C-alpha cells in the first residue's frame, strides 16, 4: 500500500478510512455503509506531525453529502454586512470554547463571527449556534467549507434544534428521561428523587451535540460518530456520560454538583456504551429518538408514551 510522506520525510501507511476514501465505490450506499463501519470500528487517524486529522473534513463532506460550494455564495452573505443578530453573535463568540487552547490558536473570533453572521441571514440566530459552529471551523481548512458543512448539518440533520424555541432540544430532553428510565431505572429513580430531570443537567449537552464538554479532540471523535450515525445518538451519548460517573452520582447527596459540569469527555467509551443501549430500547422509542431532530409530529407521539 502506498504510504504518505510526513513532514520529517518518513512514510506512514494509509489507515483503512484513508484507503476507503481513495477507491470509488461500486454502489454509493455500500460505500457509505463501509465508511460508517470503519468510523465505528477503527476511527479516524491523526497526522502524527500535527496531532490533527487532516482528512476529517472530507469524511464529513461525504457523510453529509456536501459538495464544495462556490466561495461567491458565502462571500455574498458576508457582503450583506451585519445581520440583525450581529450584536447577539458578538456577545456569544468571545466566550466560545475559551478553555480549549488548540481551538483558540486555530480559530479566530473574527472567523466565528463571520460564519455565524452569514448564517443569520438565512435563519434566526439562536442559542448554541456558536458552539455548534466551532468544531466545523476547527476541522475545516477554509471558512467556505466550514460554512457548507455547518449549514447542511443544522438544516438537514437537526432543523428542530435551531428553531426559535429550540423545539428539538426540549423533545430530546424528554426522550433522554424516558430512555434513562429504561436503560438504568435505579439511576433514573435516584435522580428523579432529587428532582433532577434532563432539563436541568442535559440541556447544554443536547443543545451543542456534546461540544460543550471538553476536550475538543474528543468532541471531534464523538462527532465523527454522530455525523455517521445520526444526531439522535447524542441522547444515548449523554446517558453514557452519566453511567461513567454512576457510582459517584448514587453516592452523592447532591448529584447536581457533579452534573453541573460533566467530566472530561471520553469519546470511545461513550460511543461503545451508546451503541450498547440501542437494543435495550423499544422499537417505537428508538424511532422517536431518530425522528425528534427533524419531525414535528414527534411531540404528539411523546405524549402517548
C-alpha positions as CSV (number, residue, x, y, z in Angstrom):
1,X,0.0,0.0,0.0
2,X,1.3,3.4,-0.9
3,X,2.4,5.5,2.1
4,X,2.1,9.1,3.0
5,X,5.2,11.3,3.4
6,X,5.3,13.1,6.7
7,X,7.0,16.4,7.4
8,X,10.0,14.6,8.7
9,X,10.4,12.8,5.4
10,X,9.4,9.3,6.7
11,X,6.4,7.4,5.3
12,X,3.4,6.1,7.1
13,X,0.8,3.6,5.9
14,X,-2.6,4.9,5.0
15,X,-5.2,3.9,7.5
16,X,-8.4,1.9,6.5
17,X,-10.5,5.0,6.2
18,X,-8.0,6.9,4.0
19,X,-7.8,3.8,1.8
20,X,-11.6,3.6,1.6
21,X,-11.7,7.3,0.5
22,X,-9.3,6.6,-2.3
23,X,-11.3,3.9,-4.0
24,X,-14.6,4.8,-5.8
25,X,-17.5,2.7,-4.5
26,X,-19.3,0.5,-6.9
27,X,-22.5,1.3,-5.1
28,X,-22.8,4.7,-3.2
29,X,-24.9,3.3,-0.3
30,X,-22.5,0.4,0.1
31,X,-19.5,2.8,0.2
32,X,-21.3,4.9,2.9
33,X,-22.0,1.8,4.9
34,X,-18.4,0.8,4.7
35,X,-17.3,4.2,5.8
36,X,-19.7,4.2,8.8
37,X,-18.4,0.8,9.8
38,X,-14.8,1.9,9.7
39,X,-15.6,5.0,11.7
40,X,-17.2,2.8,14.4
41,X,-14.6,0.1,14.5
42,X,-11.4,2.0,13.5
43,X,-11.9,5.7,13.9
44,X,-10.1,8.5,12.1
45,X,-6.3,8.8,12.5
46,X,-4.4,12.0,13.4
47,X,-1.5,13.2,11.3
48,X,1.5,12.5,13.7
49,X,3.1,15.7,12.6
50,X,0.1,17.8,13.5
51,X,-1.8,15.8,16.1
52,X,-4.8,16.5,13.8
53,X,-6.8,14.5,11.3
54,X,-6.3,16.2,8.0
55,X,-8.9,14.2,6.1
56,X,-11.7,14.6,8.6
57,X,-13.4,17.4,6.5
58,X,-13.6,15.1,3.5
59,X,-15.2,12.4,5.6
60,X,-17.8,14.8,7.0
61,X,-18.5,16.1,3.4
62,X,-19.1,12.5,2.2
63,X,-21.4,11.6,5.1
64,X,-23.4,14.8,4.9
65,X,-23.3,14.7,1.1
66,X,-21.9,18.2,0.9
67,X,-20.4,19.3,-2.4
68,X,-17.9,22.2,-2.5
69,X,-19.9,25.4,-2.7
70,X,-18.8,28.4,-4.7
71,X,-17.0,30.8,-2.5
72,X,-19.1,33.6,-4.1
73,X,-22.2,32.2,-2.3
74,X,-20.5,32.6,1.1
75,X,-19.0,35.9,0.2
76,X,-22.4,37.2,-0.9
77,X,-23.8,36.6,2.6
78,X,-20.7,38.2,4.2
79,X,-21.0,41.3,1.9
80,X,-24.6,41.8,3.2
81,X,-22.9,43.2,6.3
82,X,-24.1,43.0,9.9
83,X,-27.2,40.9,10.3
84,X,-30.0,41.8,12.8
85,X,-28.4,39.3,15.1
86,X,-24.9,40.7,14.9
87,X,-24.9,42.1,18.5
88,X,-26.1,38.8,19.9
89,X,-23.5,37.0,17.9
90,X,-20.7,39.2,19.3
91,X,-22.0,38.5,22.8
92,X,-21.5,34.8,22.2
93,X,-18.4,34.4,20.2
94,X,-15.8,35.7,22.7
95,X,-16.8,33.0,25.2
96,X,-16.9,30.1,22.8
97,X,-14.6,27.1,23.9
98,X,-12.5,29.6,25.8
99,X,-10.7,26.8,27.8
100,X,-9.6,24.9,24.7
101,X,-6.1,26.3,23.8
102,X,-6.0,24.5,20.5
103,X,-9.3,26.0,19.4
104,X,-8.2,29.5,20.4
105,X,-5.0,29.1,18.4
106,X,-6.6,27.7,15.3
107,X,-9.8,29.6,15.0
108,X,-10.1,33.4,15.3
109,X,-13.1,35.0,16.8
110,X,-13.4,37.0,13.6
111,X,-13.9,33.8,11.6
112,X,-16.6,32.6,14.0
113,X,-18.4,36.0,13.8
114,X,-18.3,35.9,10.0
115,X,-19.7,32.3,9.7
116,X,-22.5,33.0,12.3
117,X,-23.4,36.3,10.8
118,X,-23.6,34.7,7.3
119,X,-25.9,32.0,8.7
120,X,-28.0,34.6,10.4
121,X,-29.0,36.0,7.0
122,X,-30.5,32.5,6.3
123,X,-32.2,31.8,9.6
124,X,-32.9,33.2,13.0
125,X,-29.8,33.1,15.2
126,X,-30.5,31.0,18.3
127,X,-28.7,29.9,21.5
128,X,-26.0,27.3,21.0
129,X,-25.1,28.0,17.3
130,X,-21.7,29.4,18.2
131,X,-20.7,26.2,19.9
132,X,-22.1,24.1,17.1
133,X,-20.2,26.1,14.5
134,X,-16.9,25.8,16.4
135,X,-16.0,22.1,15.5
136,X,-16.6,22.8,11.8
137,X,-14.3,25.8,11.8
138,X,-11.7,24.0,13.8
139,X,-11.8,21.0,11.4
140,X,-12.0,22.6,8.0
141,X,-9.3,24.3,6.0
142,X,-11.5,27.1,4.9
143,X,-14.5,29.1,6.1
144,X,-16.3,28.3,2.9
145,X,-16.1,24.6,3.6
146,X,-16.9,25.0,7.3
147,X,-20.0,27.1,6.4
148,X,-21.2,24.5,3.9
149,X,-20.9,21.7,6.5
150,X,-22.4,23.7,9.3
151,X,-25.3,25.0,7.2
152,X,-26.1,21.5,5.9
153,X,-25.8,19.8,9.3
154,X,-28.2,22.0,11.2
155,X,-30.8,22.3,8.4
156,X,-30.7,18.7,7.3
157,X,-29.8,16.7,10.4
158,X,-31.3,18.7,13.2
159,X,-33.5,21.5,12.0
160,X,-35.7,21.4,15.1
161,X,-32.7,22.1,17.3
162,X,-32.3,25.5,15.7
163,X,-35.9,26.7,15.7
164,X,-36.6,29.8,17.8
165,X,-37.9,27.8,20.7
166,X,-35.4,25.0,20.4
167,X,-38.2,22.5,20.0
168,X,-36.0,19.6,19.1
169,X,-33.8,20.1,22.2
170,X,-36.7,20.0,24.5
171,X,-38.1,16.9,22.8
172,X,-34.7,15.3,23.1
173,X,-34.6,16.1,26.9
174,X,-37.9,14.3,27.4
175,X,-36.6,11.3,25.4
176,X,-33.5,11.3,27.4
177,X,-35.5,10.9,30.6
178,X,-37.6,8.2,29.1
179,X,-34.5,6.3,27.7
180,X,-32.6,6.6,31.0
181,X,-35.6,5.1,32.9
182,X,-35.3,2.0,30.7
183,X,-31.5,1.8,30.5
184,X,-30.8,2.4,34.2
185,X,-34.0,2.6,36.3
186,X,-32.1,2.8,39.5
187,X,-30.1,5.9,38.5
188,X,-33.2,7.4,36.9
189,X,-35.2,7.0,40.1
190,X,-32.4,8.3,42.3
191,X,-32.0,11.5,40.2
192,X,-35.8,11.9,40.0
193,X,-35.9,11.7,43.8
194,X,-33.5,14.6,43.9
195,X,-35.8,16.5,41.5
196,X,-33.2,16.2,38.7
197,X,-34.5,15.7,35.2
198,X,-32.7,16.0,31.9
199,X,-34.0,19.6,31.6
200,X,-31.7,20.6,34.4
201,X,-28.5,18.7,33.6
202,X,-28.7,17.7,30.0
203,X,-29.8,20.9,28.2
204,X,-26.3,22.2,27.2
205,X,-25.1,18.7,26.1
206,X,-28.1,18.3,23.8
207,X,-28.1,21.9,22.5
208,X,-24.5,21.6,21.4
209,X,-24.3,17.9,20.5
210,X,-22.0,17.5,23.5
211,X,-19.5,20.0,22.0
212,X,-19.7,21.9,25.4
213,X,-17.8,19.1,27.1
214,X,-14.1,19.3,26.6
215,X,-11.6,18.4,25.3
216,X,-12.3,19.3,21.7
217,X,-10.2,16.5,20.3
218,X,-12.5,14.0,22.0
219,X,-15.6,16.0,20.8
220,X,-14.4,15.5,17.2
221,X,-14.2,11.8,17.7
222,X,-17.7,11.8,19.1
223,X,-18.9,14.0,16.2
224,X,-17.4,11.5,13.6
225,X,-19.8,9.0,15.1
226,X,-22.8,11.4,15.4
227,X,-22.4,12.6,11.8
228,X,-22.1,9.0,10.6
229,X,-25.0,7.5,12.6
230,X,-27.2,10.5,13.3
231,X,-27.5,13.3,15.9
232,X,-30.2,11.3,17.8
233,X,-27.3,9.2,19.1
234,X,-26.2,12.2,21.2
235,X,-29.0,11.4,23.6
236,X,-27.6,8.0,24.3
237,X,-24.1,9.6,24.4
238,X,-25.3,11.8,27.2
239,X,-26.7,8.8,29.1
240,X,-23.4,7.1,28.6
241,X,-21.6,10.0,30.2
242,X,-24.0,9.7,33.2
243,X,-23.2,6.0,33.5
244,X,-19.5,6.6,33.5
245,X,-20.0,8.5,36.8
246,X,-22.9,6.4,38.0
247,X,-21.3,5.3,41.3
248,X,-20.4,8.8,42.2
249,X,-23.8,10.1,41.4
250,X,-25.5,7.4,43.5
251,X,-23.2,8.1,46.4
252,X,-23.7,11.8,46.3
253,X,-26.4,13.6,48.4
254,X,-26.1,16.5,45.9
255,X,-25.6,14.9,42.5
256,X,-26.3,18.2,40.7
257,X,-22.8,19.3,41.9
258,X,-21.4,16.5,39.7
259,X,-23.8,17.1,36.8
260,X,-23.3,20.9,36.6
261,X,-20.0,20.2,34.8
262,X,-19.6,16.8,33.1
263,X,-16.2,15.2,33.4
264,X,-13.7,15.3,30.5
265,X,-15.2,13.6,27.5
266,X,-14.0,10.0,26.8
267,X,-15.4,9.6,23.3
268,X,-14.6,5.9,22.6
269,X,-16.0,4.8,25.9
270,X,-19.1,6.9,25.4
271,X,-19.6,5.6,21.8
272,X,-19.3,2.0,23.0
273,X,-21.8,2.5,25.7
274,X,-24.2,4.5,23.5
275,X,-24.2,1.7,20.8
276,X,-24.9,-0.9,23.5
277,X,-28.0,0.9,24.7
278,X,-29.8,0.7,21.3
279,X,-31.0,-2.9,21.7
280,X,-32.4,-2.1,25.1
281,X,-34.9,0.5,23.8
282,X,-38.3,-0.4,22.5
283,X,-38.5,0.0,18.7
284,X,-41.1,2.8,19.0
285,X,-39.0,4.8,21.4
286,X,-35.9,4.4,19.3
287,X,-37.9,5.6,16.2
288,X,-38.8,8.7,18.2
289,X,-35.1,9.3,19.0
290,X,-34.2,9.1,15.4
291,X,-37.0,11.4,14.3
292,X,-37.1,14.0,17.0
293,X,-34.4,16.2,15.4
294,X,-36.5,16.9,12.3
295,X,-40.1,15.6,12.7
296,X,-42.5,17.9,14.4
297,X,-45.1,15.1,14.9
298,X,-42.8,13.5,17.5
299,X,-44.1,15.9,20.1
300,X,-47.6,14.4,20.0
301,X,-46.2,10.9,19.9
302,X,-44.1,11.5,23.0
303,X,-47.2,12.4,25.0
304,X,-48.6,9.0,24.2
305,X,-45.6,7.2,25.8
